[in-house]
Amino acid sequence: MKERYIAVFDSGLGGISVLRRLLEIMPQERYLYYGDSANAPYGGRPTSEVRDLTLAAAGMLMERGIKALVVACNTATSAAIGALREAYPGRIVVGMEPALKPAADRFPGGRVGVMATELTLREEKFAGLMDRFGGECQVEPICAPGLVELVEAGLGESEAAEALLRPILEPYAGKLDALVLGCTHFPFASRVIGRLLPGTALFDGGVGTAAQTQRRLAREGLLYDGPGEVLLENSSMTRESLELSARLLRAGEI
């Protein structure tokens, strides 16, 4: 059982940023990464559609005998984490949460942006986070449509990404203490974001998700001693998507 795969699922390639965080603290584990690029992006879809896509992918992965499922997608987590836990009681299912708590802890009373997809920002899960931390800091929701598609094309750090993000982020330049990257695709544009928001601290939710996965595995006695392995799969079934997945996995530190 210990040697079974930890499945990491995302709507596309963004969840590789979470896989990298997992590998940082548990390099000895075996990972199966599955990106649903054929249906990406999820962020502009109806909640019910995202839930159905997520449940379908999870069902396929569960049938392969995985020991844990990491939903490395804020949008899929918002839409489907409750349904997943109901469908697979007793199984390790870990979702994403925007890193608003560590940002609020570091900048009490500060101004914190949360950049995420349309669906993530409109769902009840995010509203709950606003209720929890809105009294500790001033939270600014920021929608960044189009950035997921650029990351899916391998253009997260490109001039096109900067042109897309400039009108979105320039109004916040010098006005945010922190920016929470509330979509797992967004860390792959972190250098562009940093140039547009100099002096603003960036927070990545993958750190907390990786730590929670490690805690859950330890609690169940399922930590593996290696040798580690990473399998990369994608619903698009194209060589380009798999090559880009491998390139993002090898990319420099977020």
RORO-288358 format. One record per residue (C-alpha): residue number from 1; x, y, z; residue in three letters. Coordinates in steps of 0.1 Angstrom, whole numbers, plus 5000, padded with zeros to 4 digits. Layout:
N
<pt><num>NUM</num><xx>X</xx><yy>Y</yy><zz>Z</zz><residu>Ala</residu></pt>
...
//
This chain:
254
<pt><num>1</num><xx>5000</xx><yy>5000</yy><zz>5000</zz><residu>Met</residu></pt>
<pt><num>2</num><xx>5028</xx><yy>5025</yy><zz>5009</zz><residu>Lys</residu></pt>
<pt><num>3</num><xx>5043</xx><yy>5021</yy><zz>4974</zz><residu>Glu</residu></pt>
<pt><num>4</num><xx>5011</xx><yy>5031</yy><zz>4956</zz><residu>Arg</residu></pt>
<pt><num>5</num><xx>5010</xx><yy>5064</yy><zz>4937</zz><residu>Tyr</residu></pt>
<pt><num>6</num><xx>5000</xx><yy>5098</yy><zz>4950</zz><residu>Ile</residu></pt>
<pt><num>7</num><xx>4977</xx><yy>5111</yy><zz>4923</zz><residu>Ala</residu></pt>
<pt><num>8</num><xx>4980</xx><yy>5149</yy><zz>4916</zz><residu>Val</residu></pt>
<pt><num>9</num><xx>4951</xx><yy>5162</yy><zz>4895</zz><residu>Phe</residu></pt>
<pt><num>10</num><xx>4946</xx><yy>5196</yy><zz>4878</zz><residu>Asp</residu></pt>
<pt><num>11</num><xx>4925</xx><yy>5211</yy><zz>4851</zz><residu>Ser</residu></pt>
<pt><num>12</num><xx>4957</xx><yy>5213</yy><zz>4830</zz><residu>Gly</residu></pt>
<pt><num>13</num><xx>4993</xx><yy>5219</yy><zz>4837</zz><residu>Leu</residu></pt>
<pt><num>14</num><xx>4991</xx><yy>5243</yy><zz>4867</zz><residu>Gly</residu></pt>
<pt><num>15</num><xx>4991</xx><yy>5216</yy><zz>4893</zz><residu>Gly</residu></pt>
<pt><num>16</num><xx>5027</xx><yy>5208</yy><zz>4884</zz><residu>Ile</residu></pt>
<pt><num>17</num><xx>5035</xx><yy>5238</yy><zz>4906</zz><residu>Ser</residu></pt>
<pt><num>18</num><xx>5020</xx><yy>5217</yy><zz>4935</zz><residu>Val</residu></pt>
<pt><num>19</num><xx>5038</xx><yy>5186</yy><zz>4923</zz><residu>Leu</residu></pt>
<pt><num>20</num><xx>5070</xx><yy>5205</yy><zz>4926</zz><residu>Arg</residu></pt>
<pt><num>21</num><xx>5062</xx><yy>5214</yy><zz>4962</zz><residu>Arg</residu></pt>
<pt><num>22</num><xx>5054</xx><yy>5178</yy><zz>4970</zz><residu>Leu</residu></pt>
<pt><num>23</num><xx>5087</xx><yy>5167</yy><zz>4955</zz><residu>Leu</residu></pt>
<pt><num>24</num><xx>5105</xx><yy>5192</yy><zz>4977</zz><residu>Glu</residu></pt>
<pt><num>25</num><xx>5094</xx><yy>5176</yy><zz>5009</zz><residu>Ile</residu></pt>
<pt><num>26</num><xx>5087</xx><yy>5140</yy><zz>4998</zz><residu>Met</residu></pt>
<pt><num>27</num><xx>5111</xx><yy>5132</yy><zz>4969</zz><residu>Pro</residu></pt>
<pt><num>28</num><xx>5110</xx><yy>5095</yy><zz>4978</zz><residu>Gln</residu></pt>
<pt><num>29</num><xx>5073</xx><yy>5091</yy><zz>4969</zz><residu>Glu</residu></pt>
<pt><num>30</num><xx>5057</xx><yy>5079</yy><zz>4937</zz><residu>Arg</residu></pt>
<pt><num>31</num><xx>5036</xx><yy>5104</yy><zz>4919</zz><residu>Tyr</residu></pt>
<pt><num>32</num><xx>5010</xx><yy>5102</yy><zz>4891</zz><residu>Leu</residu></pt>
<pt><num>33</num><xx>5003</xx><yy>5136</yy><zz>4876</zz><residu>Tyr</residu></pt>
<pt><num>34</num><xx>4971</xx><yy>5139</yy><zz>4855</zz><residu>Tyr</residu></pt>
<pt><num>35</num><xx>4963</xx><yy>5171</yy><zz>4838</zz><residu>Gly</residu></pt>
<pt><num>36</num><xx>4930</xx><yy>5176</yy><zz>4820</zz><residu>Asp</residu></pt>
<pt><num>37</num><xx>4943</xx><yy>5200</yy><zz>4794</zz><residu>Ser</residu></pt>
<pt><num>38</num><xx>4917</xx><yy>5187</yy><zz>4769</zz><residu>Ala</residu></pt>
<pt><num>39</num><xx>4890</xx><yy>5205</yy><zz>4790</zz><residu>Asn</residu></pt>
<pt><num>40</num><xx>4911</xx><yy>5234</yy><zz>4803</zz><residu>Ala</residu></pt>
<pt><num>41</num><xx>4905</xx><yy>5260</yy><zz>4815</zz><residu>Pro</residu></pt>
<pt><num>42</num><xx>4880</xx><yy>5252</yy><zz>4842</zz><residu>Tyr</residu></pt>
<pt><num>43</num><xx>4877</xx><yy>5287</yy><zz>4856</zz><residu>Gly</residu></pt>
<pt><num>44</num><xx>4850</xx><yy>5300</yy><zz>4833</zz><residu>Gly</residu></pt>
<pt><num>45</num><xx>4829</xx><yy>5269</yy><zz>4833</zz><residu>Arg</residu></pt>
<pt><num>46</num><xx>4797</xx><yy>5264</yy><zz>4853</zz><residu>Pro</residu></pt>
<pt><num>47</num><xx>4803</xx><yy>5249</yy><zz>4888</zz><residu>Thr</residu></pt>
<pt><num>48</num><xx>4782</xx><yy>5218</yy><zz>4879</zz><residu>Ser</residu></pt>
<pt><num>49</num><xx>4804</xx><yy>5211</yy><zz>4849</zz><residu>Glu</residu></pt>
<pt><num>50</num><xx>4836</xx><yy>5215</yy><zz>4868</zz><residu>Val</residu></pt>
<pt><num>51</num><xx>4823</xx><yy>5191</yy><zz>4895</zz><residu>Arg</residu></pt>
<pt><num>52</num><xx>4814</xx><yy>5165</yy><zz>4868</zz><residu>Asp</residu></pt>
<pt><num>53</num><xx>4848</xx><yy>5168</yy><zz>4852</zz><residu>Leu</residu></pt>
<pt><num>54</num><xx>4866</xx><yy>5165</yy><zz>4885</zz><residu>Thr</residu></pt>
<pt><num>55</num><xx>4846</xx><yy>5135</yy><zz>4897</zz><residu>Leu</residu></pt>
<pt><num>56</num><xx>4852</xx><yy>5118</yy><zz>4863</zz><residu>Ala</residu></pt>
<pt><num>57</num><xx>4890</xx><yy>5123</yy><zz>4866</zz><residu>Ala</residu></pt>
<pt><num>58</num><xx>4890</xx><yy>5113</yy><zz>4902</zz><residu>Ala</residu></pt>
<pt><num>59</num><xx>4871</xx><yy>5081</yy><zz>4895</zz><residu>Gly</residu></pt>
<pt><num>60</num><xx>4896</xx><yy>5071</yy><zz>4868</zz><residu>Met</residu></pt>
<pt><num>61</num><xx>4925</xx><yy>5077</yy><zz>4892</zz><residu>Leu</residu></pt>
<pt><num>62</num><xx>4909</xx><yy>5059</yy><zz>4921</zz><residu>Met</residu></pt>
<pt><num>63</num><xx>4905</xx><yy>5028</yy><zz>4898</zz><residu>Glu</residu></pt>
<pt><num>64</num><xx>4942</xx><yy>5027</yy><zz>4894</zz><residu>Arg</residu></pt>
<pt><num>65</num><xx>4947</xx><yy>5020</yy><zz>4931</zz><residu>Gly</residu></pt>
<pt><num>66</num><xx>4962</xx><yy>5053</yy><zz>4943</zz><residu>Ile</residu></pt>
<pt><num>67</num><xx>4968</xx><yy>5059</yy><zz>4980</zz><residu>Lys</residu></pt>
<pt><num>68</num><xx>4960</xx><yy>5096</yy><zz>4980</zz><residu>Ala</residu></pt>
<pt><num>69</num><xx>4944</xx><yy>5122</yy><zz>4957</zz><residu>Leu</residu></pt>
<pt><num>70</num><xx>4957</xx><yy>5157</yy><zz>4956</zz><residu>Val</residu></pt>
<pt><num>71</num><xx>4933</xx><yy>5181</yy><zz>4938</zz><residu>Val</residu></pt>
<pt><num>72</num><xx>4960</xx><yy>5206</yy><zz>4927</zz><residu>Ala</residu></pt>
<pt><num>73</num><xx>4934</xx><yy>5230</yy><zz>4913</zz><residu>Cys</residu></pt>
<pt><num>74</num><xx>4917</xx><yy>5258</yy><zz>4933</zz><residu>Asn</residu></pt>
<pt><num>75</num><xx>4888</xx><yy>5258</yy><zz>4909</zz><residu>Thr</residu></pt>
<pt><num>76</num><xx>4882</xx><yy>5221</yy><zz>4911</zz><residu>Ala</residu></pt>
<pt><num>77</num><xx>4886</xx><yy>5222</yy><zz>4948</zz><residu>Thr</residu></pt>
<pt><num>78</num><xx>4860</xx><yy>5250</yy><zz>4951</zz><residu>Ser</residu></pt>
<pt><num>79</num><xx>4835</xx><yy>5231</yy><zz>4929</zz><residu>Ala</residu></pt>
<pt><num>80</num><xx>4840</xx><yy>5195</yy><zz>4939</zz><residu>Ala</residu></pt>
<pt><num>81</num><xx>4859</xx><yy>5188</yy><zz>4971</zz><residu>Ile</residu></pt>
<pt><num>82</num><xx>4828</xx><yy>5181</yy><zz>4991</zz><residu>Gly</residu></pt>
<pt><num>83</num><xx>4814</xx><yy>5157</yy><zz>4965</zz><residu>Ala</residu></pt>
<pt><num>84</num><xx>4848</xx><yy>5140</yy><zz>4963</zz><residu>Leu</residu></pt>
<pt><num>85</num><xx>4850</xx><yy>5134</yy><zz>5000</zz><residu>Arg</residu></pt>
<pt><num>86</num><xx>4814</xx><yy>5121</yy><zz>5000</zz><residu>Glu</residu></pt>
<pt><num>87</num><xx>4822</xx><yy>5098</yy><zz>4971</zz><residu>Ala</residu></pt>
<pt><num>88</num><xx>4854</xx><yy>5084</yy><zz>4987</zz><residu>Tyr</residu></pt>
<pt><num>89</num><xx>4849</xx><yy>5084</yy><zz>5025</zz><residu>Pro</residu></pt>
<pt><num>90</num><xx>4880</xx><yy>5072</yy><zz>5043</zz><residu>Gly</residu></pt>
<pt><num>91</num><xx>4903</xx><yy>5080</yy><zz>5014</zz><residu>Arg</residu></pt>
<pt><num>92</num><xx>4930</xx><yy>5107</yy><zz>5015</zz><residu>Ile</residu></pt>
<pt><num>93</num><xx>4917</xx><yy>5135</yy><zz>4994</zz><residu>Val</residu></pt>
<pt><num>94</num><xx>4935</xx><yy>5168</yy><zz>4998</zz><residu>Val</residu></pt>
<pt><num>95</num><xx>4924</xx><yy>5200</yy><zz>4981</zz><residu>Gly</residu></pt>
<pt><num>96</num><xx>4937</xx><yy>5235</yy><zz>4975</zz><residu>Met</residu></pt>
<pt><num>97</num><xx>4931</xx><yy>5267</yy><zz>4995</zz><residu>Glu</residu></pt>
<pt><num>98</num><xx>4944</xx><yy>5301</yy><zz>4986</zz><residu>Pro</residu></pt>
<pt><num>99</num><xx>4973</xx><yy>5310</yy><zz>5009</zz><residu>Ala</residu></pt>
<pt><num>100</num><xx>4953</xx><yy>5338</yy><zz>5026</zz><residu>Leu</residu></pt>
<pt><num>101</num><xx>4961</xx><yy>5327</yy><zz>5061</zz><residu>Lys</residu></pt>
<pt><num>102</num><xx>4999</xx><yy>5329</yy><zz>5058</zz><residu>Pro</residu></pt>
<pt><num>103</num><xx>4996</xx><yy>5362</yy><zz>5040</zz><residu>Ala</residu></pt>
<pt><num>104</num><xx>4973</xx><yy>5376</yy><zz>5068</zz><residu>Ala</residu></pt>
<pt><num>105</num><xx>4996</xx><yy>5363</yy><zz>5095</zz><residu>Asp</residu></pt>
<pt><num>106</num><xx>5026</xx><yy>5380</yy><zz>5079</zz><residu>Arg</residu></pt>
<pt><num>107</num><xx>5008</xx><yy>5413</yy><zz>5072</zz><residu>Phe</residu></pt>
<pt><num>108</num><xx>4982</xx><yy>5418</yy><zz>5099</zz><residu>Pro</residu></pt>
<pt><num>109</num><xx>4961</xx><yy>5448</yy><zz>5090</zz><residu>Gly</residu></pt>
<pt><num>110</num><xx>4977</xx><yy>5449</yy><zz>5056</zz><residu>Gly</residu></pt>
<pt><num>111</num><xx>4963</xx><yy>5449</yy><zz>5021</zz><residu>Arg</residu></pt>
<pt><num>112</num><xx>4963</xx><yy>5414</yy><zz>5005</zz><residu>Val</residu></pt>
<pt><num>113</num><xx>4953</xx><yy>5406</yy><zz>4969</zz><residu>Gly</residu></pt>
<pt><num>114</num><xx>4939</xx><yy>5372</yy><zz>4959</zz><residu>Val</residu></pt>
<pt><num>115</num><xx>4944</xx><yy>5366</yy><zz>4922</zz><residu>Met</residu></pt>
<pt><num>116</num><xx>4923</xx><yy>5337</yy><zz>4911</zz><residu>Ala</residu></pt>
<pt><num>117</num><xx>4898</xx><yy>5324</yy><zz>4884</zz><residu>Thr</residu></pt>
<pt><num>118</num><xx>4863</xx><yy>5336</yy><zz>4881</zz><residu>Glu</residu></pt>
<pt><num>119</num><xx>4848</xx><yy>5304</yy><zz>4896</zz><residu>Leu</residu></pt>
<pt><num>120</num><xx>4872</xx><yy>5303</yy><zz>4926</zz><residu>Thr</residu></pt>
<pt><num>121</num><xx>4863</xx><yy>5339</yy><zz>4935</zz><residu>Leu</residu></pt>
<pt><num>122</num><xx>4825</xx><yy>5334</yy><zz>4932</zz><residu>Arg</residu></pt>
<pt><num>123</num><xx>4823</xx><yy>5301</yy><zz>4952</zz><residu>Glu</residu></pt>
<pt><num>124</num><xx>4813</xx><yy>5297</yy><zz>4988</zz><residu>Glu</residu></pt>
<pt><num>125</num><xx>4847</xx><yy>5284</yy><zz>4998</zz><residu>Lys</residu></pt>
<pt><num>126</num><xx>4863</xx><yy>5317</yy><zz>4989</zz><residu>Phe</residu></pt>
<pt><num>127</num><xx>4835</xx><yy>5336</yy><zz>5007</zz><residu>Ala</residu></pt>
<pt><num>128</num><xx>4843</xx><yy>5316</yy><zz>5038</zz><residu>Gly</residu></pt>
<pt><num>129</num><xx>4880</xx><yy>5326</yy><zz>5036</zz><residu>Leu</residu></pt>
<pt><num>130</num><xx>4869</xx><yy>5362</yy><zz>5033</zz><residu>Met</residu></pt>
<pt><num>131</num><xx>4848</xx><yy>5359</yy><zz>5064</zz><residu>Asp</residu></pt>
<pt><num>132</num><xx>4877</xx><yy>5343</yy><zz>5083</zz><residu>Arg</residu></pt>
<pt><num>133</num><xx>4904</xx><yy>5367</yy><zz>5074</zz><residu>Phe</residu></pt>
<pt><num>134</num><xx>4886</xx><yy>5398</yy><zz>5062</zz><residu>Gly</residu></pt>
<pt><num>135</num><xx>4889</xx><yy>5412</yy><zz>5097</zz><residu>Gly</residu></pt>
<pt><num>136</num><xx>4926</xx><yy>5406</yy><zz>5099</zz><residu>Glu</residu></pt>
<pt><num>137</num><xx>4936</xx><yy>5423</yy><zz>5066</zz><residu>Cys</residu></pt>
<pt><num>138</num><xx>4920</xx><yy>5441</yy><zz>5037</zz><residu>Gln</residu></pt>
<pt><num>139</num><xx>4914</xx><yy>5415</yy><zz>5010</zz><residu>Val</residu></pt>
<pt><num>140</num><xx>4912</xx><yy>5425</yy><zz>4973</zz><residu>Glu</residu></pt>
<pt><num>141</num><xx>4899</xx><yy>5398</yy><zz>4949</zz><residu>Pro</residu></pt>
<pt><num>142</num><xx>4916</xx><yy>5400</yy><zz>4915</zz><residu>Ile</residu></pt>
<pt><num>143</num><xx>4904</xx><yy>5381</yy><zz>4885</zz><residu>Cys</residu></pt>
<pt><num>144</num><xx>4930</xx><yy>5373</yy><zz>4858</zz><residu>Ala</residu></pt>
<pt><num>145</num><xx>4911</xx><yy>5358</yy><zz>4828</zz><residu>Pro</residu></pt>
<pt><num>146</num><xx>4934</xx><yy>5345</yy><zz>4800</zz><residu>Gly</residu></pt>
<pt><num>147</num><xx>4964</xx><yy>5337</yy><zz>4822</zz><residu>Leu</residu></pt>
<pt><num>148</num><xx>4956</xx><yy>5300</yy><zz>4825</zz><residu>Val</residu></pt>
<pt><num>149</num><xx>4955</xx><yy>5297</yy><zz>4787</zz><residu>Glu</residu></pt>
<pt><num>150</num><xx>4989</xx><yy>5313</yy><zz>4784</zz><residu>Leu</residu></pt>
<pt><num>151</num><xx>5004</xx><yy>5289</yy><zz>4809</zz><residu>Val</residu></pt>
<pt><num>152</num><xx>4988</xx><yy>5260</yy><zz>4791</zz><residu>Glu</residu></pt>
<pt><num>153</num><xx>5006</xx><yy>5272</yy><zz>4760</zz><residu>Ala</residu></pt>
<pt><num>154</num><xx>5040</xx><yy>5275</yy><zz>4778</zz><residu>Gly</residu></pt>
<pt><num>155</num><xx>5038</xx><yy>5313</yy><zz>4778</zz><residu>Leu</residu></pt>
<pt><num>156</num><xx>5035</xx><yy>5321</yy><zz>4815</zz><residu>Gly</residu></pt>
<pt><num>157</num><xx>5066</xx><yy>5342</yy><zz>4816</zz><residu>Glu</residu></pt>
<pt><num>158</num><xx>5062</xx><yy>5357</yy><zz>4781</zz><residu>Ser</residu></pt>
<pt><num>159</num><xx>5057</xx><yy>5392</yy><zz>4768</zz><residu>Glu</residu></pt>
<pt><num>160</num><xx>5021</xx><yy>5382</yy><zz>4761</zz><residu>Ala</residu></pt>
<pt><num>161</num><xx>5016</xx><yy>5373</yy><zz>4798</zz><residu>Ala</residu></pt>
<pt><num>162</num><xx>5030</xx><yy>5407</yy><zz>4808</zz><residu>Glu</residu></pt>
<pt><num>163</num><xx>5007</xx><yy>5425</yy><zz>4783</zz><residu>Ala</residu></pt>
<pt><num>164</num><xx>4977</xx><yy>5406</yy><zz>4797</zz><residu>Leu</residu></pt>
<pt><num>165</num><xx>4986</xx><yy>5412</yy><zz>4833</zz><residu>Leu</residu></pt>
<pt><num>166</num><xx>4998</xx><yy>5448</yy><zz>4831</zz><residu>Arg</residu></pt>
<pt><num>167</num><xx>4963</xx><yy>5464</yy><zz>4830</zz><residu>Pro</residu></pt>
<pt><num>168</num><xx>4950</xx><yy>5440</yy><zz>4857</zz><residu>Ile</residu></pt>
<pt><num>169</num><xx>4979</xx><yy>5445</yy><zz>4882</zz><residu>Leu</residu></pt>
<pt><num>170</num><xx>4992</xx><yy>5480</yy><zz>4876</zz><residu>Glu</residu></pt>
<pt><num>171</num><xx>4963</xx><yy>5496</yy><zz>4896</zz><residu>Pro</residu></pt>
<pt><num>172</num><xx>4977</xx><yy>5477</yy><zz>4926</zz><residu>Tyr</residu></pt>
<pt><num>173</num><xx>5014</xx><yy>5485</yy><zz>4921</zz><residu>Ala</residu></pt>
<pt><num>174</num><xx>5027</xx><yy>5499</yy><zz>4954</zz><residu>Gly</residu></pt>
<pt><num>175</num><xx>4994</xx><yy>5493</yy><zz>4971</zz><residu>Lys</residu></pt>
<pt><num>176</num><xx>4995</xx><yy>5456</yy><zz>4981</zz><residu>Leu</residu></pt>
<pt><num>177</num><xx>5016</xx><yy>5441</yy><zz>5009</zz><residu>Asp</residu></pt>
<pt><num>178</num><xx>5010</xx><yy>5406</yy><zz>4995</zz><residu>Ala</residu></pt>
<pt><num>179</num><xx>4994</xx><yy>5388</yy><zz>4965</zz><residu>Leu</residu></pt>
<pt><num>180</num><xx>4981</xx><yy>5353</yy><zz>4970</zz><residu>Val</residu></pt>
<pt><num>181</num><xx>4983</xx><yy>5332</yy><zz>4938</zz><residu>Leu</residu></pt>
<pt><num>182</num><xx>4949</xx><yy>5316</yy><zz>4940</zz><residu>Gly</residu></pt>
<pt><num>183</num><xx>4953</xx><yy>5294</yy><zz>4909</zz><residu>Cys</residu></pt>
<pt><num>184</num><xx>4980</xx><yy>5267</yy><zz>4906</zz><residu>Thr</residu></pt>
<pt><num>185</num><xx>4988</xx><yy>5279</yy><zz>4871</zz><residu>His</residu></pt>
<pt><num>186</num><xx>4997</xx><yy>5314</yy><zz>4883</zz><residu>Phe</residu></pt>
<pt><num>187</num><xx>5031</xx><yy>5305</yy><zz>4899</zz><residu>Pro</residu></pt>
<pt><num>188</num><xx>5043</xx><yy>5299</yy><zz>4864</zz><residu>Phe</residu></pt>
<pt><num>189</num><xx>5039</xx><yy>5336</yy><zz>4858</zz><residu>Ala</residu></pt>
<pt><num>190</num><xx>5055</xx><yy>5347</yy><zz>4891</zz><residu>Ser</residu></pt>
<pt><num>191</num><xx>5084</xx><yy>5365</yy><zz>4875</zz><residu>Arg</residu></pt>
<pt><num>192</num><xx>5061</xx><yy>5386</yy><zz>4854</zz><residu>Val</residu></pt>
<pt><num>193</num><xx>5039</xx><yy>5393</yy><zz>4884</zz><residu>Ile</residu></pt>
<pt><num>194</num><xx>5069</xx><yy>5402</yy><zz>4905</zz><residu>Gly</residu></pt>
<pt><num>195</num><xx>5080</xx><yy>5428</yy><zz>4879</zz><residu>Arg</residu></pt>
<pt><num>196</num><xx>5046</xx><yy>5444</yy><zz>4878</zz><residu>Leu</residu></pt>
<pt><num>197</num><xx>5042</xx><yy>5444</yy><zz>4916</zz><residu>Leu</residu></pt>
<pt><num>198</num><xx>5077</xx><yy>5452</yy><zz>4929</zz><residu>Pro</residu></pt>
<pt><num>199</num><xx>5079</xx><yy>5449</yy><zz>4967</zz><residu>Gly</residu></pt>
<pt><num>200</num><xx>5048</xx><yy>5428</yy><zz>4969</zz><residu>Thr</residu></pt>
<pt><num>201</num><xx>5052</xx><yy>5394</yy><zz>4986</zz><residu>Ala</residu></pt>
<pt><num>202</num><xx>5038</xx><yy>5365</yy><zz>4966</zz><residu>Leu</residu></pt>
<pt><num>203</num><xx>5022</xx><yy>5335</yy><zz>4984</zz><residu>Phe</residu></pt>
<pt><num>204</num><xx>5017</xx><yy>5301</yy><zz>4968</zz><residu>Asp</residu></pt>
<pt><num>205</num><xx>4991</xx><yy>5277</yy><zz>4982</zz><residu>Gly</residu></pt>
<pt><num>206</num><xx>5010</xx><yy>5247</yy><zz>4970</zz><residu>Gly</residu></pt>
<pt><num>207</num><xx>5032</xx><yy>5249</yy><zz>5001</zz><residu>Val</residu></pt>
<pt><num>208</num><xx>5004</xx><yy>5243</yy><zz>5025</zz><residu>Gly</residu></pt>
<pt><num>209</num><xx>4988</xx><yy>5216</yy><zz>5003</zz><residu>Thr</residu></pt>
<pt><num>210</num><xx>5020</xx><yy>5196</yy><zz>5001</zz><residu>Ala</residu></pt>
<pt><num>211</num><xx>5025</xx><yy>5199</yy><zz>5039</zz><residu>Ala</residu></pt>
<pt><num>212</num><xx>4989</xx><yy>5187</yy><zz>5045</zz><residu>Gln</residu></pt>
<pt><num>213</num><xx>4994</xx><yy>5157</yy><zz>5022</zz><residu>Thr</residu></pt>
<pt><num>214</num><xx>5025</xx><yy>5147</yy><zz>5041</zz><residu>Gln</residu></pt>
<pt><num>215</num><xx>5006</xx><yy>5150</yy><zz>5074</zz><residu>Arg</residu></pt>
<pt><num>216</num><xx>4977</xx><yy>5128</yy><zz>5062</zz><residu>Arg</residu></pt>
<pt><num>217</num><xx>5000</xx><yy>5101</yy><zz>5048</zz><residu>Leu</residu></pt>
<pt><num>218</num><xx>5020</xx><yy>5101</yy><zz>5081</zz><residu>Ala</residu></pt>
<pt><num>219</num><xx>4988</xx><yy>5098</yy><zz>5101</zz><residu>Arg</residu></pt>
<pt><num>220</num><xx>4977</xx><yy>5068</yy><zz>5081</zz><residu>Glu</residu></pt>
<pt><num>221</num><xx>5012</xx><yy>5052</yy><zz>5081</zz><residu>Gly</residu></pt>
<pt><num>222</num><xx>5015</xx><yy>5055</yy><zz>5043</zz><residu>Leu</residu></pt>
<pt><num>223</num><xx>5048</xx><yy>5073</yy><zz>5039</zz><residu>Leu</residu></pt>
<pt><num>224</num><xx>5070</xx><yy>5055</yy><zz>5013</zz><residu>Tyr</residu></pt>
<pt><num>225</num><xx>5108</xx><yy>5052</yy><zz>5015</zz><residu>Asp</residu></pt>
<pt><num>226</num><xx>5114</xx><yy>5052</yy><zz>4978</zz><residu>Gly</residu></pt>
<pt><num>227</num><xx>5127</xx><yy>5049</yy><zz>4952</zz><residu>Pro</residu></pt>
<pt><num>228</num><xx>5107</xx><yy>5079</yy><zz>4940</zz><residu>Gly</residu></pt>
<pt><num>229</num><xx>5090</xx><yy>5081</yy><zz>4906</zz><residu>Glu</residu></pt>
<pt><num>230</num><xx>5070</xx><yy>5107</yy><zz>4886</zz><residu>Val</residu></pt>
<pt><num>231</num><xx>5045</xx><yy>5097</yy><zz>4858</zz><residu>Leu</residu></pt>
<pt><num>232</num><xx>5031</xx><yy>5126</yy><zz>4838</zz><residu>Leu</residu></pt>
<pt><num>233</num><xx>4998</xx><yy>5120</yy><zz>4819</zz><residu>Glu</residu></pt>
<pt><num>234</num><xx>4974</xx><yy>5144</yy><zz>4802</zz><residu>Asn</residu></pt>
<pt><num>235</num><xx>4939</xx><yy>5140</yy><zz>4788</zz><residu>Ser</residu></pt>
<pt><num>236</num><xx>4949</xx><yy>5159</yy><zz>4756</zz><residu>Ser</residu></pt>
<pt><num>237</num><xx>4972</xx><yy>5129</yy><zz>4747</zz><residu>Met</residu></pt>
<pt><num>238</num><xx>4996</xx><yy>5151</yy><zz>4727</zz><residu>Thr</residu></pt>
<pt><num>239</num><xx>5033</xx><yy>5149</yy><zz>4727</zz><residu>Arg</residu></pt>
<pt><num>240</num><xx>5034</xx><yy>5187</yy><zz>4732</zz><residu>Glu</residu></pt>
<pt><num>241</num><xx>5014</xx><yy>5187</yy><zz>4764</zz><residu>Ser</residu></pt>
<pt><num>242</num><xx>5036</xx><yy>5160</yy><zz>4779</zz><residu>Leu</residu></pt>
<pt><num>243</num><xx>5068</xx><yy>5177</yy><zz>4768</zz><residu>Glu</residu></pt>
<pt><num>244</num><xx>5056</xx><yy>5210</yy><zz>4783</zz><residu>Leu</residu></pt>
<pt><num>245</num><xx>5046</xx><yy>5192</yy><zz>4815</zz><residu>Ser</residu></pt>
<pt><num>246</num><xx>5082</xx><yy>5178</yy><zz>4818</zz><residu>Ala</residu></pt>
<pt><num>247</num><xx>5096</xx><yy>5213</yy><zz>4811</zz><residu>Arg</residu></pt>
<pt><num>248</num><xx>5075</xx><yy>5229</yy><zz>4838</zz><residu>Leu</residu></pt>
<pt><num>249</num><xx>5085</xx><yy>5203</yy><zz>4863</zz><residu>Leu</residu></pt>
<pt><num>250</num><xx>5122</xx><yy>5210</yy><zz>4856</zz><residu>Arg</residu></pt>
<pt><num>251</num><xx>5117</xx><yy>5248</yy><zz>4856</zz><residu>Ala</residu></pt>
<pt><num>252</num><xx>5135</xx><yy>5270</yy><zz>4880</zz><residu>Gly</residu></pt>
<pt><num>253</num><xx>5122</xx><yy>5275</yy><zz>4915</zz><residu>Glu</residu></pt>
<pt><num>254</num><xx>5089</xx><yy>5293</yy><zz>4919</zz><residu>Ile</residu></pt>
//
